[in-house]
């Protein structure tokens, strides 16, 4: 594997492949396991993620890398093989979530700032030695008629830039993830408000990245799509693509090698349909996916925590990964779901 940041970044988004976001915290994966009646233990979490990483069809053909939670980065499979080695054997790049979560921002009611910069340089050195070659940090931007405030966007953008600088210093590609919420409270903003907030957020993020002297060719952007609030969803697939592309072209430098969208509150098929429509435009970047639930939900249900269902879980994962691979090439249609 090449160690140049620019080469790693390109490989993460090339040829229609995308990223598997398997970086759920222990608290979050417990909620997912609760839906299938499975206790969340170190062993059950390992078994689930091992099932995904050993899905050869998906991992070799459609997935360029996996974002891991710290526990997973250091875990070994049942047979003793490090999980990162399973990912690498399939041609994938191991990555790591490094933020410690969005916390209420003092003095800014209803808004958060993401924490985790303290000690990050030392952690990144440890993660690099364990095999991680990219990292992820998520800033969360609340939306309403009055939110976000400049202070909140500025604080989150600054944290993203400081994180990105520490990553590049550690020879790790930073994924910069400013998520403009569509499913938060109140979730009633229209498409125009989403467009306005997303544009403003990305402008501030790239200003902070410039001031932090980030090598844009050695990073990946993981934004939210421009979508109206979940409680008032009216926008068509075509409108989401049109508004999203317009904002990206106005704010994201062409030096950035790739954009890997988050799925943020969309159903799996919605996330696929929107991604494919966006790729119908002439774009200066590789545009692909970095999905969590939108890639995993069907697989989790098919597996159900039972060893005898591993193959079924892997088939479900491979199907969803293939659909998003097609979407990253702009060639997904509803008929693709039936044909696969």
N, C-alpha and C positions, 0 to 999 in steps of 0.2 A: 504494500500500500504506500502510495506517495505520501510524503510528510509535508509537502508544501500546502499552506492554507488554501491557496487558490485552487489547487488540484483537488483537494478534498471537497471543497465547497461545490465545485462543478460536478464531481462524482455523486454528491448527495441529491442532485436534482436532474441528472442527465437521463435521456432515453426513456422518458415516461415513468421512470421509477420514482417512488415517493418514500416517505418516512413513516414507520410505525411508531406512534406515540404510546409507549408502554411504560410511562413514567408516573403512573398513578401513585400517590402517596399511600401509606398503609391505611389511613382513614378512608381515602376515596375508594381503594379497591375493596375494602370491607363492605362499603355500600353496594358495590357491583356484585360481590359474592352473596350478599343478603338476598338479591333478586333471584338467585338460584338455590337458596337454602344451604349455602356452603360456608363453613366456618373459615375465617381468614387466619391462617397460620403461616409461618415461614415456609412450611412444606407445601401447603396448598397454593401459595403465591408462586413458589418455584415451579410446581407442576403446571400451573396455568401458562406461565411465561415460557416454560420449556416447550409446551405444546405448540405455541405460536412460533418460536424460533426454529423448531424442527419441522415446520411446514415447508418442506423443500420447494414445492411448486410455487408457493407465494414468495418465499424469501429469495429464491434465486432469480425468478423472472420479473417480479414486480416491486420489490422492496429494496431500497438502497441502503437503509440503515435503521437502527432502532434507538429511540430515546429511552433511557433506563432510569429507574429510581436507584438511589445509592445502594440499597440492599441488593438489587438485582445485579448491579455491576460486579459485585464480589461473590455472587452465589455460584454454586456448582450444580450441574444436573445430577439426576439420580445416579448416573454411572461415573460421576466424579469429574466430568468435563466442565470447565468453566463456561458459563452461559455466553460470555463474550466470544469465546472460541467457536461456539456453535454459530453465532452470527457471522463471524469472520469467514468461517468455512463455506458459508453460503454466498460469500462475496459482499456481505454487508459491512457497514461501518458502525461500531458501537458509539453511542452518545450518552450524555448524562444530564439530567435536570439538576441545576445547581442552586436555584433560588429556594428560599425557605418559606415562601408563601406570601400572599397579599394580606397585609394587616391594616386595621383602621388607621387612617391618617389623622394625627392630632391636629385639631383646628379646622378640619375639613369634613363636616358631617356627610355621611353617605359615600365617602370616597376612601380608597385604599392606596397604600404604597407598598411595593414588594421589597422584602428584606432578604439578606443573605450575603451582603458584601464583606462583612467582617470575617476575616480568616479565609476568604475565597482563594487567594493566591496559593496558600498552602494546600487547600483541598484540590485545586486544579492540578497541582503537581502529582498528588496521590492518584487522581482519576486518570491522568495521562499514563502513569506507570501501569495502571490496571487495564489500559487499552482504549480508553475513551479518546476520540479524535474530534468530537464536536460536543457542544453543550447547549442548554436551553435555559432561558430566563423569561418569565411571563410578567408583563405589566398589565394591570387590569384598569380599564377606563370605563367608569359608569356613565350612562347616558340618560338624561331627562331634558325637560325644557330649560333647566338651569345648570345642569351638570353635563360635562365636567367643568371644573374650574381650571384656570391656567396653572395655578399652583400645583394641582394634582398631576396634570399632564406633564408639566415641567419636571416634577420630582421623579415620576416614573421613567421619563425619557432619560434623565440624567443617570438614574440607576442602571438602565439598560446600556448606556454608553460606557459607564465605568466597568460594568460586568464584561462588555465586549472587549474592552482594552485589556483587562486581566486575562481573558481567554486567549487573545492573540499573542500576548506575551508568553503564555504557556504552551503555544503551538497547538491550540485547540480552536476550531472554527466556532464562532458564536452564532447561534440562532437568536435573532432579535424578535421577540414576540410581544407587540403591543396589541392587546385584545380589546377592541371596542365592543362592549357587551350588547348582545341582542336579546338575551334571555334573563337579564337582571331585572331589578325593580326600577321604574314601574313597567318597563317593557312595552311602552305605548308610543315610542317615537316613530315617525314616518321615515320613508326612504331618504327624503331630502335632509332630515336631521342626521341620519346615519352618515350620509355623504359628507356633510359639513364637519362632523366630529372626526370622522376618519381622516379627512384631508388635513385638518388642523393637527391631529395627533401625529400623523406621519411627517408633516413639515417640522414639527418640534423635535421628533425623534432623530431625523436626519441632520438637523442643525446640531443637536447634542453629539451625534456620532462624528460629525466633522470636527467639532471642537475637541473631542477626545482623540482625534487623529486615527480613527479606525480605518483600516484597509478595507474598503468596500468590496474589493474582489475576493476577500477572504472571509465573507460572512454570508448568511442566508437570512432573509426576512420572512417571518411567519406572522402575517397579518390576519385579521378577520375580513370577511367579505362585507361589502356594503349591503346590508339587509335591514329592513324595517323591524321594529320590535316584535318579539315573538307573540305578544298578545293581540297584535293588530295586523298580522302578516297579510299583506295584499300583493306584494311585488311578485311579478312573474319571473321565471328563470331568466328570460331575456333582459328584463330590467335590472336584475341583480348583476348580471354580467356587464351590461352597459355602464352602470354607475361605478362598479368596482374598477373596471378597466380605465375609465376616465380619471378616477382619483389616483390610481397607481401611476398612470402616465404623467400626471401633474406633479407627483411628489417623489417617486423612487428613481434614483439615478440608474442609468443603464449599466454602470459599472458593477452593480450588484448582480452576481451570476444567476441567482434564482430566488423565486418566491414559492414558499411551501405553505399553503393555506391551512389554517386551523378550521375545524368543522363546527365548533362553537354553538351547540344547541340545535343544529340541523339534524334531520333524520339521515340515515346512511344514503338513501337514494337522492335526497335533496342535495347533500354535499357533493355527490358524484355529478348530478345534473348541472349544478352551478359551475363546477370546475371545468366540465366539458365545454359549456357555453363560453366561459372566459377564454378558453384556449381556441375558440373560433376566431379570435381577433389576432391581428399581427402584433406580436409583443417582442420587446427587446430582451426579455429574460426567459429562462426556463421557468415554467409555472406548473407546479405539481401540488402534492398533498402531504400533509403531516397530521394524520388523523388518529384519534384515540378511539372513542366510542364508535365513531362512524366506520371504523375498520373492524372493531372487536365485538360489537354487540351480538351479531348473529353467531359468531364463533363461541362466545361465552355460553349462550343458551344451548347451542348444539352439544357442547362439551358437558355442561351441567356438573362438573366436578367429578366425573366418573371415568375411570381408566378405559373402560370399554367404548367410550364415546370420543376418544382422542382423534381418531380418523375423521369422524363427522365434524368435529370442531375445526380440524385443519382444512377440510373441504370448504366449510363456510368462510373461513378466513381467506383462503385462496380465491374464492369467488369474488368477495368484496374487494380484495387487492387488485384483481384483474380488472374489475369495473373502473376502479380509480386510475389504473394504468391507462386504460382506454381514454378516460376523461382527460388525463394529462397530455394526451395526444390529440384531444379535441374530436375524438371519433366515437364517443359513447352515445348510444341511443337507448330508448326504453326497450327496443328489441334485443339489445345486447344482454339485458338481464335474462331474457328467455332463452337466448341461444347458448349462453354459457353453461 
